[in-house]
Amino acid sequence: MAYNLCRDYQARAAKFGEAFEACFKIIMERLFPDIPLTPDVNLPKACMVTGGEADFAVISDELLERKIIAVIEAKGAADHIICNGKLIELPRPGMLRTDTVKKAICNAYQVSRAYPDALFFIVTGHKPMGVTLNACATWQRVT
């Protein structure tokens, strides 16, 4: 059964998020096949578990100790849909939502404290706009 995009904003946002993650994974596998991405990674030391896990992680394959090399958050959504034959513009896709930006920054902080040597990346289809959001979202590493 197909999902009806015209109803239920919250469910639609979740579906688009899942689709964005799937597209990102396929692109990474095609363009960077040597980088093994593990989806939906629980990171208990960073309090990122059960629904709040990392979207993706690059994990070393050392036998004795699992080492987190990088954590990747995929934050994307559509900016418009076609609903009942009409083009409807969606106002705040992906990182244009302040709550999404705040969650990504919070996750970056948690990862930086629990895994200080790990890299953290935010992948998005929509870059935040405005001076305040750009200043917060374009830093390279949380210290």
trRosetta pair geometry for C-beta under 8 A, 3 or more apart (Angstrom, degrees):
i j d omega theta_ij theta_ji phi_ij phi_ji
3 11 7.6 -152 -164 141 123 113
3 12 7.9 156 147 -102 123 66
3 15 5.7 -174 117 -112 167 157
4 7 5.0 35 105 19 113 107
4 8 8.0 88 84 25 92 99
5 12 5.7 88 -148 -124 63 117
5 15 7.8 -125 -102 79 79 146
5 81 4.9 -154 146 -165 136 146
5 83 6.3 -127 98 -90 96 92
6 81 7.6 -167 -78 121 58 135
6 83 4.0 124 -99 -147 98 112
6 84 6.2 63 -101 -23 151 92
7 11 7.6 4 107 58 80 125
7 12 7.6 163 83 -48 43 112
8 11 4.1 19 126 28 125 114
8 12 6.0 151 97 -21 70 88
9 12 5.6 -62 -147 38 28 113
9 13 6.3 30 157 -23 66 105
10 13 5.8 -51 -149 31 30 112
10 14 6.7 29 153 -16 62 104
11 14 5.7 -54 -152 35 35 112
11 15 6.4 36 151 -20 66 105
12 15 5.7 -54 -149 36 33 112
12 16 6.3 30 154 -16 67 106
12 81 7.8 -60 -167 -52 137 157
13 16 5.9 -55 -147 38 30 109
13 17 6.3 34 153 -22 64 107
13 77 6.3 -28 -141 -114 68 144
14 17 5.6 -54 -148 35 31 114
14 18 6.5 32 154 -18 65 104
15 18 5.8 -55 -151 36 31 110
15 19 6.4 30 152 -18 65 107
16 19 5.5 -54 -146 38 34 113
16 20 6.2 38 153 -23 66 103
16 76 7.3 -122 148 115 92 66
16 77 4.0 64 128 -135 136 80
16 78 5.3 -115 -130 1 132 85
16 93 7.6 -94 145 -141 151 99
17 20 5.7 -51 -147 33 30 112
17 21 6.5 31 154 -17 63 104
17 74 7.7 131 -169 106 75 91
17 75 7.6 -27 -128 -135 96 44
17 76 7.0 139 -120 65 51 56
17 77 6.3 -24 -64 -77 64 92
18 21 5.8 -54 -151 36 31 112
18 22 6.4 32 152 -19 65 106
19 22 5.7 -54 -148 36 32 112
19 23 6.4 32 154 -18 66 105
20 23 5.8 -55 -148 37 31 110
20 24 6.3 33 153 -21 65 106
20 74 5.7 176 122 151 100 110
20 75 7.6 -11 117 141 151 12
20 76 3.2 171 -147 74 148 109
20 77 6.4 -72 -40 -65 137 39
20 94 7.4 140 -112 -92 166 107
20 125 6.5 -116 -131 -17 123 123
21 24 5.7 -54 -147 36 30 113
21 25 6.4 32 155 -21 65 105
21 39 7.1 96 166 -135 121 120
21 55 5.7 -138 -119 -165 120 116
21 56 7.7 169 -154 -40 99 104
21 74 4.6 136 -99 82 72 145
21 76 7.9 174 -44 41 52 103
22 25 5.8 -53 -149 34 30 112
22 26 6.5 29 154 -17 64 105
23 26 5.8 -56 -149 37 32 110
23 27 6.3 31 154 -18 66 107
23 76 7.8 -78 57 84 122 149
24 27 5.8 -57 -148 37 30 111
24 28 6.2 29 155 -18 66 108
24 56 7.7 -129 114 -22 124 145
24 72 8.0 -171 150 141 139 131
24 74 4.7 -143 16 -122 163 138
24 76 7.4 150 -46 13 117 139
24 123 5.7 113 -130 112 139 148
25 28 5.8 -56 -147 38 29 110
25 29 6.3 29 155 -20 65 107
25 37 6.0 -149 -129 90 84 146
25 39 6.5 -21 -93 -70 139 120
25 56 7.2 173 -89 -87 92 135
26 29 5.8 -55 -146 36 29 111
26 30 6.4 23 157 -14 64 109
27 30 6.0 -62 -149 40 29 107
27 31 5.9 0 166 4 68 116
28 31 6.4 -67 -130 51 24 92
28 32 5.3 -44 -167 52 66 104
28 35 6.4 -84 178 81 106 115
28 37 5.6 57 110 -24 148 141
29 32 7.6 -54 -86 66 10 62
29 33 6.1 45 -174 -102 52 69
29 37 7.5 -96 -63 26 80 116
30 33 7.2 -1 -138 -60 9 89
32 35 4.4 2 140 19 116 116
35 58 6.1 -52 -173 -112 91 128
36 58 6.6 120 73 -137 64 76
36 59 7.5 -66 96 48 108 71
36 61 7.8 53 44 -52 151 112
37 56 4.7 -23 -166 -162 107 125
37 57 7.5 132 -156 63 60 30
37 58 6.5 -48 -99 -80 53 73
37 72 7.2 -47 -132 37 112 139
38 41 5.4 75 107 -71 108 114
38 56 6.6 139 70 -158 45 65
38 57 5.2 -27 61 63 100 81
38 58 7.4 152 13 -96 87 25
38 59 5.6 -1 5 5 139 116
39 55 6.9 -41 -146 165 73 54
39 56 5.5 -35 -101 -96 54 75
40 53 5.2 65 -170 93 59 137
40 54 7.6 152 -145 77 17 55
40 55 7.2 -17 -71 -148 47 30
41 48 8.0 37 98 111 73 117
41 53 5.6 178 76 174 35 112
41 54 4.5 -18 61 58 96 105
41 56 7.0 64 -3 -165 111 19
41 57 4.0 -29 14 5 164 124
41 59 7.4 167 -122 -48 147 123
41 71 7.6 -129 66 -122 131 89
42 48 6.9 177 -155 105 43 71
42 49 4.6 43 -149 -117 100 79
42 50 7.3 39 -113 -32 113 55
42 53 4.8 -65 -83 -110 50 119
42 54 8.0 -159 -68 18 10 81
43 46 4.2 3 124 37 118 111
43 47 7.8 -14 99 41 83 25
43 48 4.2 22 55 59 99 108
43 49 7.1 -142 53 -60 43 72
43 53 6.7 130 6 -144 77 71
43 54 5.6 56 -15 -19 123 111
43 57 7.4 138 -64 -72 114 146
43 68 7.1 39 -116 -84 117 153
43 71 7.3 -15 -54 -104 155 135
43 110 7.9 124 103 129 126 112
43 111 7.0 2 140 -102 164 82
43 114 6.6 125 159 103 112 152
43 115 7.4 -73 -159 -21 129 127
44 47 7.3 31 -168 -81 38 30
44 48 7.8 -114 -66 52 19 56
44 49 5.6 31 -90 -57 66 129
45 114 3.9 139 124 -161 98 122
45 115 7.0 108 92 -46 129 83
46 54 7.9 48 74 -51 143 107
46 107 7.7 59 155 -158 128 64
46 110 4.2 100 -174 145 92 100
46 111 5.1 12 -124 -85 150 50
46 113 7.1 134 -117 67 78 86
46 114 3.8 -125 -71 22 76 152
46 115 6.7 -44 -57 -3 120 98
47 52 7.5 -18 135 105 69 138
47 110 5.9 -103 50 -152 93 134
47 114 7.9 -172 3 -54 68 142
48 52 5.1 -123 -148 122 59 90
48 53 5.4 103 146 -124 88 35
48 54 5.6 60 135 -41 145 73
48 107 6.5 69 -96 -134 132 93
48 110 6.2 133 -43 116 105 142
48 111 7.5 3 -15 -68 144 84
49 52 6.3 17 51 61 31 91
49 53 6.0 37 -121 -75 27 84
50 53 7.2 101 -2 -39 19 95
54 57 5.1 71 97 -52 143 99
54 71 4.7 -98 -138 -153 143 105
54 72 7.3 91 171 51 107 46
54 73 7.0 -98 -153 -77 73 71
54 107 7.3 134 -103 -172 75 126
54 111 7.5 75 -90 -85 123 125
55 72 6.1 -81 77 101 102 72
55 73 5.2 113 11 -131 121 41
55 74 4.6 -157 150 18 161 88
56 71 7.4 148 87 -163 56 47
56 72 4.2 -16 69 62 106 107
56 73 8.0 -161 32 -69 78 22
56 74 6.8 60 -3 -23 110 108
57 68 5.7 -62 -167 -138 126 95
57 69 7.7 128 172 47 79 70
57 70 6.7 168 -156 88 56 53
57 71 5.2 -20 -104 -105 84 64
57 72 7.1 -175 -82 18 32 77
58 68 7.6 100 73 -168 56 56
58 69 4.3 -60 102 69 100 111
58 70 4.3 29 32 45 112 94
58 72 7.5 66 -20 -16 89 109
59 66 5.7 -15 -171 -169 118 97
59 67 6.9 145 -162 74 64 46
59 68 6.1 -37 -105 -104 74 50
59 69 6.6 -174 -99 7 17 91
60 66 6.9 162 61 -159 79 44
60 67 4.0 14 23 56 125 100
60 68 8.0 -94 2 -41 84 10
60 69 5.8 116 -48 -46 81 106
62 65 5.6 -8 101 61 125 64
62 66 7.1 -176 61 -92 88 27
62 67 6.1 45 22 2 125 107
68 71 6.5 9 177 -53 123 92
68 111 7.8 -126 132 -156 148 101
68 115 4.7 -36 69 -141 129 156
68 118 4.6 -14 114 -94 102 135
69 118 6.4 119 140 -128 13 78
69 119 6.9 -4 147 23 63 96
70 118 5.9 160 -97 -173 28 84
70 119 4.1 -20 -110 65 93 98
70 120 7.1 179 -159 -76 70 28
70 121 6.4 20 178 -1 117 106
71 107 7.5 -141 133 153 136 107
71 111 4.9 -122 32 -127 152 152
71 115 7.4 121 -25 65 121 143
71 118 5.8 50 -10 151 94 132
71 119 7.4 -174 27 90 60 54
71 120 5.2 -8 63 -113 95 74
71 121 7.4 -180 91 29 49 67
72 120 7.8 170 -82 -160 37 46
72 121 4.7 -12 -113 68 78 103
72 122 7.8 164 -160 -88 57 23
72 123 6.1 19 -176 -7 104 112
73 104 5.2 171 106 -127 157 92
73 107 5.8 112 -71 89 140 150
73 108 7.8 -85 -3 -58 136 82
73 120 7.7 19 -3 -176 100 88
73 121 7.1 -170 29 95 66 54
73 122 4.9 -16 68 -113 105 70
73 123 7.0 179 88 25 50 69
74 123 4.9 -19 -110 68 67 107
74 124 7.7 158 -164 -78 45 48
75 94 5.1 112 136 -160 80 82
75 95 5.2 88 111 -60 128 84
75 100 5.4 131 -161 174 130 119
75 104 5.9 -59 -39 -70 148 130
75 122 6.2 -9 14 -171 117 96
75 123 7.1 154 27 78 65 51
75 124 4.7 -20 77 -96 89 96
76 93 7.3 13 -172 159 50 102
76 94 4.5 -6 -121 -97 37 122
76 123 7.3 -40 -36 119 114 80
76 124 5.5 164 -75 -149 79 51
76 125 3.9 78 -137 -1 111 106
76 126 7.1 135 -128 7 68 84
77 90 7.1 -95 130 110 115 149
77 93 4.0 -148 81 -155 97 88
77 94 4.8 -167 22 -47 81 69
77 125 7.2 -157 37 51 36 124
77 126 7.5 -39 50 6 75 127
78 81 6.0 87 110 -65 144 80
78 90 6.2 90 100 22 79 142
78 93 6.0 -129 87 -116 27 138
79 89 6.8 -14 152 -155 77 74
79 90 5.7 -151 -164 55 32 92
79 93 4.5 -99 -84 -3 66 146
79 125 8.0 -138 -34 119 100 116
79 126 6.7 129 -72 -80 113 132
80 87 5.9 7 175 -175 129 88
80 88 6.3 163 -159 84 76 45
80 89 4.9 -38 -99 -107 97 50
80 90 5.9 -165 -86 4 33 82
81 87 7.9 165 87 -151 34 48
81 88 5.4 -15 62 60 79 98
81 90 6.5 61 -6 -41 92 112
82 85 6.9 -1 175 -127 99 12
82 86 6.9 162 -156 76 61 31
82 87 5.8 -31 -100 -93 74 56
82 88 7.4 153 -107 14 21 80
83 86 5.8 -31 69 63 72 85
83 88 5.0 0 18 -2 116 131
90 93 5.5 82 99 -59 116 95
91 96 7.8 -145 136 120 57 132
92 96 4.5 -150 -154 106 65 102
92 97 4.4 99 147 -75 119 76
93 96 5.7 53 57 29 49 119
93 97 7.7 -107 124 -25 7 96
93 125 7.0 -46 133 83 121 108
93 126 5.0 122 92 -14 94 154
94 97 7.1 180 96 10 22 93
94 100 6.5 -169 167 130 35 162
94 124 4.8 129 169 -161 131 101
94 125 5.2 -176 -49 52 160 81
94 126 4.0 144 62 37 124 106
95 100 5.7 -133 -107 108 42 120
95 101 5.7 83 -160 -77 78 84
95 104 7.2 -18 -111 -1 100 153
95 122 7.3 92 -88 153 135 126
95 124 4.2 -5 -14 -145 124 160
95 126 5.4 -174 46 87 80 79
95 127 6.4 -19 82 -137 130 19
95 128 4.9 -87 142 -53 103 80
95 137 6.6 107 -179 -146 129 153
96 100 7.8 34 52 49 37 130
96 126 5.0 -47 -27 133 101 133
96 128 6.4 161 -97 -113 43 53
96 129 6.6 15 -122 9 90 98
97 100 4.1 79 75 4 103 109
97 101 7.0 -174 91 -9 54 82
98 101 5.5 -51 -148 36 39 113
98 102 6.2 39 154 -20 69 105
98 133 7.1 -112 -106 -95 80 118
99 102 5.6 -51 -145 38 33 112
99 103 6.3 36 154 -21 65 104
100 103 5.8 -51 -146 35 31 111
100 104 6.4 31 154 -18 63 106
101 104 5.9 -58 -151 37 30 110
101 105 6.3 26 154 -16 66 108
101 128 5.6 57 -93 -87 133 138
101 133 5.9 -84 -122 -144 169 102
101 136 6.6 80 163 102 123 123
101 137 5.6 -74 -144 -79 111 118
102 105 5.8 -56 -146 39 31 109
102 106 6.1 34 155 -21 65 107
103 106 5.6 -54 -146 37 30 113
103 107 6.3 31 155 -19 65 105
104 107 5.8 -53 -148 36 30 111
104 108 6.4 35 152 -22 63 104
104 122 4.9 55 -171 -113 135 134
104 137 7.5 45 87 -126 131 94
105 108 5.6 -51 -149 33 33 114
105 109 6.5 35 152 -20 64 103
105 136 6.3 -36 -85 165 146 107
105 137 7.4 -97 -66 -95 106 64
105 142 7.7 126 -165 -79 72 131
106 109 5.7 -54 -152 34 32 112
106 110 6.4 30 153 -18 66 106
107 110 5.7 -53 -145 37 33 111
107 111 6.2 32 156 -17 66 106
107 120 7.7 168 118 -157 86 129
108 111 5.9 -57 -147 39 28 109
108 112 6.2 30 154 -23 64 108
108 120 4.7 133 -129 138 83 154
108 122 7.4 -53 -63 -47 120 110
108 142 5.0 132 133 -16 103 132
109 112 5.7 -56 -147 34 29 112
109 113 6.6 23 157 -15 64 106
109 142 5.1 -122 -92 164 60 164
110 113 6.1 -61 -153 37 29 107
110 114 6.3 8 160 -2 66 114
111 114 6.1 -68 -139 49 29 98
111 115 5.5 -37 -175 46 71 103
111 118 5.9 -92 168 84 106 129
111 120 5.1 134 86 -88 143 126
112 115 7.5 -68 -107 67 14 62
112 116 6.2 48 -178 -112 56 57
112 118 7.8 -135 -95 64 42 90
112 120 6.8 -67 -58 -16 85 142
112 141 7.2 128 -109 -179 127 78
112 142 4.4 -131 -23 79 161 106
112 143 7.2 -123 177 -90 144 25
113 116 7.2 8 -136 -70 14 82
115 118 3.8 23 128 -1 119 126
120 141 7.4 124 40 -122 101 66
120 142 7.4 -7 46 13 147 102
122 137 7.4 -91 75 -164 154 92
124 127 6.5 135 91 -78 123 45
127 134 7.8 40 157 -105 102 87
127 137 7.6 157 -166 112 72 138
128 133 3.7 -129 160 145 128 121
128 134 5.9 -168 95 -70 99 53
128 136 7.6 -41 93 67 164 92
128 137 4.5 117 23 17 138 158
129 133 6.4 38 65 65 30 134
129 134 7.2 -1 -151 -49 19 99
130 133 4.7 70 67 21 98 104
130 134 6.5 -174 82 -9 45 91
131 134 6.1 -63 -143 40 23 108
131 135 6.2 23 161 -21 63 110
132 135 5.9 -58 -150 34 26 110
132 136 6.5 14 157 -9 63 110
133 136 5.8 -62 -147 43 33 105
133 137 5.6 9 165 -5 71 120
134 137 6.1 -67 -129 48 25 97
134 138 5.6 7 179 -12 66 122
135 138 7.0 -59 -125 35 14 99
136 139 7.2 -45 -173 -7 30 107
139 142 7.0 84 113 -72 134 60
